[in-house]
């Protein structure tokens, strides 16, 4: 939700609305969806990074999110992260409008442009994954979370962190907009007692918090009006929800009350646009109103009689959103409710006496408390002017003179009325369906709510269950091709069949068609009697759930030998690599861009090994080569330590340390690794499984490859001296031949991201028969794109794969090359169900056939051979010793 223009208006008047605040030793309610996006925009937003054009660097984003939670833990702040659930019907039009805007935005993204950065597909999954493992309290609402966030902040009496203009209207104790939060920790020395004994360090984050009292008591709103000079009126807190209703939010269109807003006097200022002037005029008009009811009556009195009931429902419903009910997640998350200060003490017998305590004040009580504080802050003359009824009525009458003379309804045009009638279906569609919507919410299966509220099912499942529609998030892709989510539609059909087995209605999928948003009907898979009911999925045997997932991915054949071979290769992988390997196999089989080329798959496998092995063992990227060599010498003298599987897969998960621990893990030996002196025979043993090969990976190879001046660090960058900065079209000196930005390559990797997301959805619905993916250790757009550009067009036969790995790594690293080679063969075997060597031979044969298609070169070679043979024959028969007239062949006759 959001009120258009309100954030800009308050930011322009920062001194009249905000107060300094120190965030320390408290609970903090966090709007998960908003903060996840704001962290990404702060790090990779417009004008800051060009990496977003490649699909998202999730490893860099995960490090930013991890640092955010580490900063909170250093300040002793307990984060409570709340996420949105399904979409409400009244917000459907807003969601579709945002989809259309995002499709247009993604079509204009290029590395050499500074357009708005689209949010990557797996961004929210990465934020959730890091938040859960950071120790934060996680909660999810059934639908929109704005009301629950405000209620939770009021119930716990703690600050709320978000970036939504609606929270300026909600009665929360302390609202901190995310841009107002400092990114650096502040330390201050304190003494523990009066004698100066004992010292401690106070760590906190400086920020600016929105003050409702300061905003209501601001005195610069009415200075532009001569009639209001000499009188001071306080804006009532109970009329603030009318700002959202009249200006418009995600539930009410801005043009619904445009006729009323057009009649309010506004200041004449060139520094403010029309929207800002309307906000100033509206706040001044509301300041002169004594109550919410009187303001609503006056608004309705200036509208046509036929529409008053409809507009009154809109206003009442909008007001009810901001004056909400108590929190529902307070008890679900087992959060302690703060008590009032008045609690009776313990009696002399040691037993706890009856204590009468009150919970946190309700919204109405909080409004009354704010009003009382306003009265206390007012002077004597102001109280008299504020309390005398006759004077208030006269001031209200004067405020009515702000509007144009005559009946406002008579000045409304007929075409505007017809537009408002068209709005009635969208603005108040929920009003006509309140009863049916509440009935449908009460019919949600209990098993679904239990798993959904425990964060085991994604929010989109609520949309499928309640609305029978699904919005495909847009990605950076080639818009001349079919949308990138088309490859995942068979998986989505299986999800729909498992989730709603008794419903045959097609699923309405909103996605991109050409360059516009359109709705596509997706039929669920045919009924399968062997598939269990949705409420019995968790009690279904593990082997049956694995079989359902493999059937949905079409990785089960009629030939038992292929299935046995797939099982063997799947068991050779670590548990956290298996689901990702199945996604790669499905991608290799079904993507039309692969064809006979394995360069996309090679680049993806290289990216996975970099994120899951090299970055874990060698630490964060970008370290200097001298430090790498120094640490390598230390590691070579250390005793070999075998690498645990979980540590390799999930990486360093120690959130309690400081930020520098990420850089020091490899020094302290917290990761295991082999010794550089491993026998070469052990590395080249093809019979070993991927698990065993992982334990044999040399830490020295990882350190050498991850040097800051190495090839891997170049692959992480967009513009560098090797010509990859050709996306800038030679704008900077020193660039070599320009390399054009290839949208087809980005499109293919967008398909892979879609598969990671939807295969993970299917796995979560089945109760995770496979260990879930680590999203930020599965894909990095810049590395995958640059790796594909490095090897595109080069031969990928079996004898040259090792050289391709060496090209990507920039140096010889036998243990890493062996791991990548075996992982690639494992994925190919899962895809086709046959021996990998046969696949390579078939690909080589097809490639040789393709080389013969160049007829022009063949014709030129044939002509060259013919001329050479004719010249030789002519030289042989040029002079005949037995024929004296053959000498005439040496004479050139000019004609």
C-alpha positions in Angstrom: 0.0 0.0 0.0 1.0 3.6 -0.4 -0.4 7.1 -0.6 0.9 8.9 -3.6 2.9 12.0 -2.9 2.8 11.8 0.9 6.4 10.4 1.3 7.8 13.3 -0.9 5.7 15.9 1.0 6.9 14.7 4.4 10.5 14.4 3.2 10.5 18.0 1.9 9.3 19.0 5.4 11.7 16.8 7.4 12.3 19.2 10.3 8.6 19.5 11.0 7.9 15.8 11.1 10.9 13.8 12.3 12.9 13.6 15.6 16.3 12.0 16.2 16.2 8.4 17.5 18.7 5.9 18.7 18.0 2.3 17.8 19.3 0.1 20.7 18.2 -2.7 23.0 14.6 -3.1 21.9 12.4 -5.1 19.6 12.0 -4.0 16.0 9.1 -4.9 13.8 10.3 -5.1 10.2 8.2 -5.1 7.0 9.9 -8.0 5.3 8.8 -7.4 1.7 9.6 -3.7 1.8 13.0 -3.9 3.5 14.1 -6.8 1.2 13.5 -4.5 -1.8 15.0 -1.4 -0.1 18.3 -3.2 0.7 18.6 -4.3 -2.9 17.8 -0.8 -4.2 20.3 0.7 -1.9 23.1 -1.6 -3.0 22.2 -2.2 -6.7 19.7 0.6 -7.4 19.5 3.1 -10.2 22.9 4.6 -11.0 24.8 2.3 -8.5 25.3 -1.0 -10.4 24.9 -2.5 -13.8 24.7 -6.1 -12.5 20.9 -6.1 -12.4 20.8 -6.4 -16.2 22.1 -10.0 -15.9 19.4 -11.3 -13.6 20.8 -10.6 -10.1 24.0 -11.3 -8.1 22.4 -13.1 -5.2 25.7 -13.8 -3.4 26.4 -10.1 -3.1 22.8 -9.4 -2.0 23.0 -12.1 0.6 26.1 -10.5 2.1 24.3 -7.2 2.3 21.3 -8.7 4.1 23.6 -10.6 6.5 25.4 -7.3 7.4 22.1 -5.7 8.0 21.1 -8.3 10.6 24.6 -8.3 12.1 24.3 -4.5 12.7 21.0 -5.1 14.5 22.5 -7.8 16.7 25.4 -5.6 17.6 22.9 -3.0 18.9 21.0 -5.7 20.8 18.0 -5.2 18.6 15.6 -8.2 18.3 14.2 -8.2 14.8 10.6 -9.4 14.1 10.2 -9.8 10.4 6.7 -10.0 9.0 5.9 -10.9 5.4 2.9 -10.5 3.2 0.7 -13.4 2.4 -1.8 -13.7 -0.5 -3.3 -10.8 -2.3 -6.7 -9.4 -1.4 -9.4 -9.0 -4.1 -9.5 -5.2 -3.7 -5.8 -5.0 -4.5 -6.0 -7.1 -7.7 -6.1 -4.1 -10.0 -3.1 -2.5 -8.3 -1.1 -5.8 -8.6 -1.9 -6.0 -12.3 -1.0 -2.3 -12.9 2.4 -3.0 -11.2 2.9 -6.0 -13.4 2.4 -4.0 -16.5 4.8 -1.3 -15.3 7.5 -3.9 -14.4 7.2 -5.5 -17.8 7.8 -2.2 -19.5 10.7 -1.5 -17.1 12.5 -4.8 -17.7 12.3 -4.3 -21.4 14.5 -1.2 -21.2 17.2 -2.6 -18.9 20.7 -2.6 -20.4 24.1 -2.5 -18.7 24.9 0.8 -20.4 21.7 2.4 -19.2 20.8 3.8 -15.8 17.1 3.0 -15.9 15.1 1.8 -12.9 16.5 -1.5 -11.6 14.0 -4.4 -11.6 13.9 -6.6 -8.6 15.4 -10.1 -9.4 13.2 -13.1 -9.1 14.9 -14.9 -6.2 15.5 -11.7 -4.1 12.8 -12.4 -1.5 13.8 -16.0 -1.2 17.4 -14.9 -0.4 16.1 -12.4 2.2 13.9 -15.0 3.9 16.7 -17.6 3.9 19.2 -15.2 5.6 16.6 -13.8 8.0 15.6 -17.3 9.2 19.2 -18.2 9.9 20.1 -14.9 11.5 17.9 -15.8 14.5 15.1 -13.3 13.7 11.5 -14.0 14.6 9.7 -14.7 11.4 6.0 -14.4 10.7 3.7 -14.4 7.7 0.2 -13.0 7.4 -2.6 -14.7 5.5 -3.0 -11.7 3.3 -1.7 -8.1 3.4 0.6 -7.4 6.3 0.3 -3.6 6.8 -2.5 -3.7 9.4 -0.7 -6.6 11.2 2.6 -4.7 11.3 1.0 -1.6 12.8 -1.0 -3.7 15.3 2.1 -5.6 16.3 4.2 -2.4 16.8 1.4 -1.0 18.9 1.0 -4.2 20.9 4.8 -4.4 21.6 5.3 -0.7 21.9 8.3 -0.9 19.7 9.5 0.9 16.6 8.5 -0.2 13.1 10.9 -0.3 10.1 9.5 0.0 6.6 9.3 2.4 3.7 5.6 2.7 3.1 3.7 6.0 3.3 0.7 4.3 4.9 2.5 4.1 8.2 2.5 7.8 8.4 -1.3 7.4 9.0 -1.2 4.4 11.2 -1.0 5.1 14.9 2.3 3.4 15.7 4.6 4.5 18.5 7.6 5.0 16.4 7.9 4.7 12.6 11.4 4.6 11.0 11.5 4.9 7.2 14.4 2.8 5.9 16.3 5.6 4.2 16.5 7.4 7.6 18.4 4.5 9.2 22.1 4.8 9.4 24.3 2.1 7.7 27.2 2.5 10.1 27.4 1.5 13.8 27.8 4.3 16.3 29.8 3.6 19.6 29.7 5.7 22.7 31.5 5.1 26.0 29.4 5.0 29.2 30.2 4.6 32.9 28.2 2.1 35.0 28.1 4.0 38.4 28.6 7.4 39.8 32.1 6.7 41.0 33.2 6.1 37.5 33.8 2.4 38.1 33.2 0.2 35.2 32.9 1.3 31.7 30.9 -0.1 28.8 30.4 0.7 25.2 26.9 1.7 23.9 26.3 0.6 20.4 23.4 2.0 18.5 22.1 3.0 15.0 21.3 6.7 14.5 18.1 7.3 12.6 15.2 9.7 12.3 11.7 8.6 13.5 8.4 10.0 12.4 6.6 11.9 15.2 2.9 12.0 14.9 2.6 14.7 17.5 5.1 16.9 15.8 3.4 16.4 12.4 0.0 17.3 13.9 1.3 20.4 15.7 3.1 21.8 12.8 2.2 25.4 12.3 3.5 26.1 8.8 0.6 24.6 6.9 -1.8 27.4 7.1 0.6 30.3 6.8 -0.3 30.9 3.2 -3.9 31.6 4.0 -4.8 35.0 5.3 -8.0 33.7 7.0 -6.1 31.3 9.2 -3.5 33.7 10.4 -3.9 34.6 14.1 -5.6 31.2 14.9 -3.8 28.0 15.7 -5.7 24.8 15.2 -4.3 21.3 15.8 -4.8 18.6 13.2 -6.8 15.8 14.8 -5.3 12.4 14.7 -8.6 10.7 14.1 -9.0 12.5 10.7 -5.7 11.3 9.3 -7.2 8.2 7.6 -9.2 10.7 5.4 -5.9 11.7 3.9 -5.5 8.2 2.5 -9.1 8.0 1.4 -9.2 11.3 -0.4 -5.7 11.2 -2.0 -6.0 7.5 -2.9 -4.0 4.4 -2.0 -3.7 0.9 -3.3 -7.4 0.3 -2.5 -8.9 3.7 -3.7 -8.1 5.3 -7.0 -6.7 8.9 -6.8 -9.5 10.1 -9.2 -12.3 8.9 -7.0 -12.5 12.2 -5.0 -10.8 14.4 -7.5 -13.9 16.7 -7.7 -13.8 17.3 -4.0 -10.1 18.0 -4.0 -10.4 20.4 -6.9 -12.7 22.6 -4.8 -10.2 22.9 -1.9 -8.1 26.1 -1.9 -4.4 25.3 -2.5 -1.3 27.5 -2.2 0.3 29.0 -5.3 3.9 27.8 -5.3 6.2 27.0 -8.1 8.3 24.8 -5.8 5.5 22.3 -5.4 3.7 20.3 -8.0 -0.1 19.9 -8.2 0.0 16.8 -5.9 2.0 18.5 -3.2 -0.3 21.6 -3.3 -3.3 19.3 -3.0 -1.8 17.7 0.1 -1.2 21.1 1.7 -4.7 22.3 1.0 -6.2 19.0 2.3 -4.3 19.1 5.6 -5.4 22.7 6.1 -9.0 21.8 5.4 -8.8 18.8 7.8 -7.2 21.0 10.5 -10.4 23.0 10.8 -12.6 20.0 11.3 -13.6 19.0 14.8 -14.2 15.3 14.3 -14.1 12.5 11.8 -17.8 12.3 11.5 -18.3 16.0 10.7 -15.5 15.8 8.0 -17.2 12.7 6.4 -20.6 14.5 6.3 -19.1 17.6 4.7 -17.3 15.5 2.1 -20.5 13.6 1.2 -22.6 16.8 1.1 -20.6 17.9 -1.9 -21.2 14.8 -3.9 -24.2 13.6 -5.9 -26.9 11.9 -3.9 -26.8 8.8 -6.1 -23.2 8.1 -5.2 -23.1 9.1 -1.5 -23.7 5.6 -0.2 -21.0 4.2 -2.4 -18.5 6.8 -1.4 -19.4 6.5 2.2 -18.6 2.8 2.1 -15.2 3.6 0.5 -14.4 6.1 3.2 -15.5 3.8 6.1 -13.6 0.9 4.7 -10.4 3.0 4.3 -10.7 4.4 7.8 -11.2 0.8 9.2 -7.9 -0.2 7.6 -5.9 2.4 9.6 -7.9 2.0 12.8 -7.2 -1.7 13.0 -7.8 -4.5 15.4 -5.4 -6.2 17.8 -2.5 -8.3 16.5 -3.2 -11.9 15.6 0.5 -12.8 15.3 1.3 -11.7 18.8 0.3 -15.1 20.2 1.2 -17.2 17.2 4.8 -16.0 17.5 4.8 -16.4 21.3 5.8 -12.8 21.8 5.6 -11.3 25.3 3.2 -8.4 25.8 4.6 -5.5 27.8 2.5 -4.7 30.8 1.6 -1.4 32.2 3.8 0.1 34.9 1.2 -0.3 37.6 1.6 -3.9 38.8 1.1 -4.9 42.3 4.1 -6.1 44.2 4.7 -9.5 45.8 3.1 -10.1 49.2 5.1 -10.9 52.4 4.4 -14.6 52.1 6.2 -14.8 48.9 3.2 -15.6 46.9 2.3 -13.5 43.9 -0.7 -11.4 44.8 -3.5 -10.7 42.4 -2.2 -8.2 39.9 -4.5 -6.2 37.8 -2.6 -5.2 34.7 -3.7 -3.7 31.4 -2.5 -4.5 28.0 -1.2 -1.8 25.6 -3.8 0.9 24.8 -6.1 0.4 21.9 -6.1 2.7 18.9 -9.0 4.8 20.3 -7.2 5.2 23.7 -4.0 6.1 21.9 -5.9 8.7 19.9 -7.3 10.1 23.2 -3.8 10.2 24.7 -2.4 12.1 21.7 -5.2 14.6 22.0 -4.6 15.1 25.7 -0.9 15.7 25.0 -1.9 18.2 22.3 -4.1 20.1 24.8 -1.3 20.1 27.4 1.1 21.6 24.9 -1.3 24.4 23.9 -1.4 27.8 25.5 -4.3 29.2 27.5 -5.6 31.3 24.7 -5.3 28.4 22.3 -7.3 26.1 24.7 -10.0 28.7 24.8 -10.1 29.0 21.0 -10.0 25.2 20.7 -12.7 24.4 23.3 -15.3 27.1 22.6 -17.9 25.5 20.5 -19.3 28.6 18.9 -15.9 29.7 17.7 -15.2 26.2 16.3 -18.5 26.2 14.4 -17.7 29.6 13.0 -14.2 28.4 11.9 -15.8 25.4 10.2 -18.2 27.7 8.5 -15.2 29.8 7.3 -13.5 26.6 6.1 -16.6 25.9 4.0 -15.9 29.2 2.2 -12.7 27.7 0.9 -14.9 25.8 -1.5 -16.5 27.4 -4.5 -19.9 29.1 -4.0 -23.0 27.2 -4.9 -23.8 23.5 -4.9 -20.7 21.5 -5.7 -22.7 18.6 -7.1 -24.2 20.9 -9.8 -20.8 21.7 -11.1 -19.8 18.0 -11.7 -19.8 17.0 -15.3 -21.6 14.0 -16.7 -18.6 12.4 -18.2 -16.8 12.5 -14.8 -19.8 10.8 -13.2 -19.6 8.1 -15.8 -15.9 7.6 -15.0 -16.7 7.3 -11.3 -19.3 4.8 -12.1 -16.6 2.8 -13.9 -14.5 3.1 -10.8 -17.2 1.7 -8.6 -16.4 -1.8 -9.8 -12.8 -1.5 -8.8 -12.8 0.8 -5.8 -15.6 -0.9 -4.0 -15.7 -4.3 -5.5 -14.9 -5.8 -2.2 -17.9 -4.0 -0.6 -20.3 -6.0 -2.7 -18.5 -9.2 -1.9 -17.6 -8.8 1.8 -19.8 -11.7 2.8 -18.6 -14.1 0.1 -15.0 -13.1 0.8 -15.3 -13.8 4.5 -17.0 -17.1 3.8 -14.2 -18.1 1.5 -11.5 -17.2 4.1 -13.4 -19.3 6.6 -13.3 -22.3 4.2 -9.5 -22.4 3.9 -8.3 -25.9 4.8 -6.8 -26.2 8.3 -3.8 -28.2 7.0 -3.0 -25.4 4.6 -3.2 -22.6 7.2 -0.9 -24.6 9.6 1.8 -25.1 7.0 1.3 -21.6 5.5 1.7 -19.8 8.8 4.8 -21.8 9.7 6.4 -20.4 6.6 6.5 -23.8 4.8 4.4 -22.7 1.8 5.0 -19.6 -0.5 2.5 -16.7 -0.6 1.5 -17.5 -4.2 -0.2 -20.7 -3.0 -2.8 -18.6 -1.2 -3.5 -16.8 -4.5 -3.9 -20.2 -6.3 -6.2 -21.5 -3.6 -8.3 -18.4 -3.1 -8.4 -16.6 -6.4 -7.3 -19.2 -8.9 -4.8 -16.9 -10.5 -1.0 -16.6 -10.5 1.2 -13.7 -11.3 4.5 -14.6 -13.0 7.1 -12.0 -11.8 8.7 -10.3 -14.8 12.4 -10.8 -15.4 15.1 -9.3 -17.7 14.6 -11.3 -20.9 14.3 -11.2 -24.7 10.8 -9.9 -25.2 10.8 -11.1 -28.8 10.7 -14.7 -27.4 8.1 -16.4 -25.2 8.3 -15.4 -21.6 10.9 -17.1 -19.5 8.3 -18.8 -17.1 6.9 -20.9 -20.0 9.5 -23.6 -19.2 8.1 -23.9 -15.7 4.4 -24.2 -16.6 4.4 -28.1 -16.5 5.8 -27.8 -12.9 3.1 -25.2 -12.1 0.4 -27.5 -13.5 1.6 -30.3 -11.2 1.5 -27.9 -8.2 -2.1 -26.9 -9.1 -3.1 -30.6 -9.3 -1.6 -31.4 -5.9 -2.9 -28.3 -4.2 -6.5 -28.4 -5.6 -7.1 -32.0 -6.8 -10.9 -31.6 -7.1 -10.9 -28.4 -9.1 -10.7 -28.6 -12.9 -10.9 -24.9 -13.5 -7.9 -23.6 -15.4 -5.4 -21.4 -13.6 -5.3 -17.8 -14.8 -1.6 -16.9 -15.2 -0.7 -13.2 -15.7 2.5 -13.0 -17.6 4.2 -11.3 -20.5 3.0 -11.8 -24.0 5.2 -10.0 -26.5 5.7 -6.7 -24.7 2.4 -6.5 -22.8 0.8 -8.2 -19.8 -1.8 -10.8 -20.6 -3.7 -13.6 -19.0 -3.1 -17.2 -20.0 -5.1 -20.3 -19.0 -3.1 -23.1 -17.6 -4.9 -26.5 -17.2 -3.9 -28.7 -14.3 -2.3 -32.0 -15.0 -4.7 -35.0 -15.5 -5.7 -36.7 -12.4 -3.4 -39.3 -11.1 -4.8 -41.9 -8.7 -1.4 -42.6 -7.2 -1.0 -39.1 -6.0 -2.1 -38.5 -2.4 -4.6 -35.9 -1.2 -3.0 -32.5 -0.2 -3.7 -33.0 3.5 -1.9 -36.4 3.4 1.3 -35.2 1.7 3.3 -35.0 4.9 2.5 -38.6 5.9 3.2 -40.0 2.5 6.3 -42.2 2.3 9.5 -40.3 1.2 10.0 -42.6 -1.8 6.5 -41.8 -3.1 7.1 -38.0 -2.8 10.4 -38.3 -4.6 8.7 -40.2 -7.4 6.0 -37.5 -7.7 8.7 -34.8 -8.0 10.6 -36.8 -10.6 7.4 -37.4 -12.6 6.6 -33.7 -12.5 10.0 -33.0 -13.9 9.6 -35.8 -16.5 12.8 -37.4 -15.3 11.3 -40.9 -15.0 11.3 -43.2 -18.1 9.8 -46.5 -19.0 13.2 -48.1 -19.2 14.3 -49.2 -15.7 18.0 -49.0 -16.6 17.7 -45.2 -17.1 15.9 -44.8 -13.8 18.5 -46.9 -12.0 21.3 -44.8 -13.6 19.7 -41.6 -12.5 19.3 -42.9 -9.0 23.0 -43.8 -8.8 24.1 -40.3 -10.0 21.6 -38.6 -7.7 22.9 -40.5 -4.7 26.5 -39.6 -5.6 25.6 -35.9 -5.0 25.6 -34.1 -1.6 22.1 -33.8 -0.2 22.0 -30.0 -0.8 23.0 -30.3 -4.5 20.4 -32.8 -5.6 17.4 -30.5 -6.1 19.6 -28.0 -8.0 21.0 -30.8 -10.2 17.5 -31.9 -11.0 16.6 -28.3 -12.0 19.7 -28.2 -14.2 18.7 -31.5 -15.9 15.2 -30.3 -16.6 16.6 -27.0 -17.9 19.0 -28.9 -20.3 16.2 -31.0 -21.6 13.5 -28.4 -22.1 15.1 -25.1 -23.0 15.0 -24.3 -26.7 18.1 -22.1 -26.4 20.3 -25.0 -25.5 20.0 -27.1 -28.7 23.2 -29.0 -29.0 25.3 -26.4 -27.2 26.4 -27.1 -23.7 28.0 -23.7 -23.1 24.9 -22.6 -21.0 25.1 -25.7 -18.8 28.9 -25.4 -18.4 28.5 -21.7 -17.3 25.8 -22.6 -14.8 27.9 -25.5 -13.3 30.9 -23.3 -13.1 28.8 -20.6 -11.3 27.5 -23.2 -8.8 31.0 -24.5 -8.0 32.3 -20.9 -7.5 29.5 -20.0 -5.1 29.4 -23.3 -3.1 33.1 -24.3 -3.0 35.5 -21.5 -4.0 33.8 -18.7 -2.1 33.2 -20.9 1.0 36.9 -22.0 1.2 38.6 -18.9 0.0 36.4 -16.4 1.7 34.7 -13.3 0.2 35.9 -12.3 -3.3 38.2 -9.5 -4.1 41.2 -10.1 -1.7 44.7 -9.1 -2.8 46.9 -11.7 -4.3 49.7 -11.1 -1.7 47.4 -11.9 1.2 46.1 -15.0 -0.7 49.7 -16.3 -1.1 50.4 -15.6 2.6 47.3 -17.5 3.7 48.1 -20.3 1.2 51.5 -20.8 2.8 49.9 -21.1 6.2 47.3 -23.6 4.9 49.9 -25.8 3.3 51.6 -26.2 6.7 48.3 -27.1 8.4 47.1 -30.6 8.7 44.5 -31.7 6.2 40.9 -31.4 7.4 38.1 -33.1 5.7 35.2 -30.8 4.7 31.8 -31.6 6.3 29.0 -31.8 3.7 26.7 -29.3 5.5 29.5 -26.8 5.9 30.4 -26.9 2.2 26.8 -26.6 1.1 25.5 -23.9 3.3 28.7 -21.9 3.8 29.6 -19.9 6.9 26.4 -19.4 9.0 28.0 -17.8 12.1 25.9 -14.7 12.6 27.0 -14.0 16.2 30.4 -12.8 15.2 31.4 -9.4 13.9 31.5 -8.4 10.2 35.2 -9.1 9.8 34.7 -12.7 10.6 33.6 -13.3 7.0 37.1 -12.3 5.9 38.9 -14.2 8.7 37.2 -17.6 8.4 39.8 -19.0 6.0 42.6 -17.9 8.3 41.2 -19.5 11.4 40.7 -22.8 9.6 36.9 -22.8 10.1 36.5 -24.3 6.6 38.0 -27.7 5.8 40.0 -28.4 2.7 42.5 -30.7 1.2 46.3 -30.2 1.1 47.9 -28.9 -2.1 50.1 -32.0 -2.2 47.3 -34.5 -2.9 48.2 -37.3 -5.2 47.2 -36.6 -8.8 46.0 -40.1 -9.1 43.4 -39.5 -6.5 42.1 -36.4 -8.2 41.7 -38.1 -11.5 39.9 -41.2 -10.2 36.6 -41.2 -12.1 35.0 -43.8 -9.9 34.7 -41.4 -7.0 31.4 -39.8 -6.1 30.9 -36.0 -6.1 30.9 -36.2 -2.3 34.3 -37.7 -2.2 35.6 -35.4 -4.9 34.5 -32.4 -2.8 36.6 -33.6 0.1 39.6 -33.8 -2.2 39.3 -30.2 -3.5 42.5 -28.4 -2.7 42.2 -25.2 -0.6 45.3 -23.9 -2.3 43.5 -24.1 -5.7 40.6 -22.1 -4.3 42.8 -19.4 -2.9 44.8 -19.1 -6.1 41.7 -18.9 -8.2 40.0 -16.3 -6.0 42.9 -13.8 -6.1 41.8 -10.3 -6.8 43.9 -10.1 -9.9 42.7 -13.4 -11.2 40.3 -14.3 -14.0 37.4 -15.2 -11.6 37.4 -11.7 -10.2 37.2 -10.3 -13.7 34.2 -12.5 -14.4 32.4 -10.9 -11.4 32.7 -7.4 -13.0 30.7 -5.8 -15.7 33.3 -3.4 -17.2 37.0 -4.2 -17.2 39.9 -3.9 -19.5 39.4 -7.3 -21.2 36.6 -5.9 -23.3 33.6 -6.9 -21.2 33.0 -3.2 -20.7 31.8 -3.1 -24.3 28.4 -2.9 -22.9 29.4 0.8 -22.5 30.1 0.9 -26.3 33.7 2.1 -26.0 32.8 5.1 -23.8 35.9 4.7 -21.7 39.5 4.6 -23.0 41.4 1.3 -22.9 38.5 -0.9 -23.9 39.0 -3.4 -26.6 36.6 -4.5 -29.3 33.0 -3.9 -28.2 31.0 -6.9 -27.2 27.3 -6.4 -27.7 24.9 -7.2 -24.9 23.2 -10.5 -25.7 19.6 -10.7 -24.5 19.2 -14.3 -25.6 21.9 -15.4 -23.1 20.1 -13.5 -20.3 16.8 -15.0 -21.4 18.2 -18.6 -21.1 19.5 -17.9 -17.6 16.1 -16.3 -16.7 14.5 -19.7 -17.5 17.0 -21.3 -15.1 16.0 -18.9 -12.3 12.3 -19.6 -13.0 13.0 -23.3 -12.6 14.9 -22.8 -9.3 11.9 -21.0 -7.9 9.2 -23.3 -9.1 11.0 -26.6 -8.4 11.6 -25.2 -4.9 7.8 -24.5 -4.6 7.0 -28.1 -5.6 9.6 -29.4 -3.2 8.1 -27.4 -0.3 4.6 -28.5 -1.2 5.7 -32.2 -1.0 7.2 -31.6 2.4 10.8 -31.2 1.2 11.8 -34.7 0.1 15.0 -33.1 -1.0 17.0 -30.6 1.0 15.9 -27.1 -0.1 18.2 -25.0 -2.2 20.4 -22.3 -0.9 19.2 -19.5 -3.2 22.2 -17.3 -3.1 24.6 -20.2 -3.7 22.7 -21.4 -6.8 23.1 -18.6 -9.3 24.9 -15.3 -9.9 23.8 -13.5 -13.1 27.1 -11.7 -13.8 29.3 -14.7 -13.3 27.1 -17.0 -15.4 26.7 -14.4 -18.3 30.5 -13.6 -18.5 31.4 -17.3 -18.2 29.1 -18.1 -21.1 30.6 -15.3 -23.2 34.1 -16.7 -22.5 33.4 -20.2 -23.8 30.7 -19.5 -26.4 31.7 -20.9 -29.7 34.4 -23.0 -28.4 34.3 -26.8 -28.7 32.8 -28.6 -25.7 33.9 -32.2 -26.5 35.1 -34.4 -23.7 38.8 -33.9 -24.4 38.5 -30.1 -24.4 36.3 -29.7 -21.3 39.3 -29.5 -19.0 40.7 -26.7 -21.1 37.4 -24.9 -20.9 37.5 -25.1 -17.1 41.0 -23.7 -17.2 39.9 -20.9 -19.4 37.2 -19.9 -16.9 39.4 -20.3 -13.8 42.3 -18.4 -15.4 44.9 -20.9 -14.0 45.5 -24.6 -13.6 43.5 -26.0 -10.7 43.2 -29.8 -11.1 41.0 -30.5 -8.1 38.4 -27.8 -9.2 38.5 -28.9 -12.8 37.9 -32.5 -11.8 34.9 -31.4 -9.6 33.4 -29.3 -12.4 33.9 -32.0 -15.0 32.2 -34.7 -12.9 29.4 -32.4 -11.8 28.6 -31.6 -15.5 28.6 -35.2 -16.4 26.3 -36.0 -13.5 23.8 -33.4 -14.7 23.9 -34.7 -18.2 23.3 -38.2 -17.0 20.3 -37.1 -15.0 18.9 -35.3 -18.0 19.2 -38.1 -20.6 19.4 -41.2 -18.4 22.3 -42.6 -20.3 26.0 -42.7 -20.0 27.6 -39.3 -20.4 30.2 -40.4 -22.8 27.5 -41.4 -25.3 25.9 -38.0 -25.0 29.2 -36.3 -25.7 29.8 -38.5 -28.8 26.4 -37.8 -30.1 26.9 -34.0 -29.7 30.2 -34.2 -31.5 28.7 -36.0 -34.4 25.9 -33.4 -34.7 28.5 -30.7 -34.6 30.6 -32.2 -37.4 27.5 -32.3 -39.5 26.8 -28.7 -38.9 30.3 -27.8 -40.0 29.7 -29.3 -43.4 26.8 -27.0 -44.0 29.1 -24.1 -45.1 28.8 -24.7 -48.8 30.7 -21.5 -49.9 34.0 -22.7 -48.3 33.6 -26.1 -49.9 33.0 -24.6 -53.3 36.0 -22.3 -53.0 38.2 -25.2 -51.9 37.0 -27.4 -54.8 37.7 -24.5 -57.3 41.1 -24.0 -55.8 41.9 -27.8 -56.2 40.7 -27.8 -59.8 42.9 -24.8 -60.7 45.9 -26.4 -59.0 45.5 -29.7 -60.9 44.9 -27.9 -64.2 48.1 -25.8 -63.7 50.1 -28.9 -62.9 48.8 -30.7 -66.0 49.5 -27.6 -68.1 53.1 -27.5 -66.7 53.6 -31.1 -67.5 52.4 -30.8 -71.1 54.0 -27.4 -71.7 57.2 -28.6 -73.5 57.5 -31.8 -75.4 61.1 -32.8 -76.3 59.9 -34.9 -79.2 57.8 -32.1 -80.7 59.7 -29.0 -81.7 56.5 -27.0 -82.2 55.7 -27.3 -78.4 57.9 -24.3 -77.9 55.1 -22.2 -79.3 53.3 -22.7 -76.0 55.7 -20.3 -74.4 54.7 -17.5 -76.7 51.8 -15.3 -75.4 49.5 -14.2 -78.1 47.9 -10.8 -77.5 44.6 -10.5 -79.1 
